[in-house]
Amino acid sequence: MATSLFSIIPGSSDPIYRQLVDQVRRLVAGGQLAPGAALPSVRDVAQQLTVNPMTVSKAYGLLELEGVLARRRGVGMVVADRAAGGGEGTAADATDRAALLRPTLERAAREARELELDPATVLALFTLILKESP
């Protein structure tokens, strides 16, 4: 598994386990993690991010309860089959993906207001960032 699959922001107001949960949701919704794909072990993620293994375990456990991940004997945690989650149309899928982005955009909007930036400037910057290569 790629060593840069997950990243955390230590000073964030979001707890680390929540950051991991949100990242997995986005990776699954965006198709970067396909059904059946194995996730790195709790120990590997904890070592990579230098966090407590219980933090990673909590994130994986919550994702398992939501049906995003499934525990597979001999493999560990894998992305669950989409049959458990429904999601039958591209419009519904796009709506689900947009919903995952909303909290990030709300934080960015709050920061833009705090900086007293006008919406046109913020939208122009966001458009520029979207066009940049990942």
Summary of the structure (lengths in Angstrom):
residues: 134
radius of gyration: 16.7
end to end distance: 18.8
largest distance: 53.4
contacts: 307
relative contact order: 0.11
helix: 57%
strand: 7%
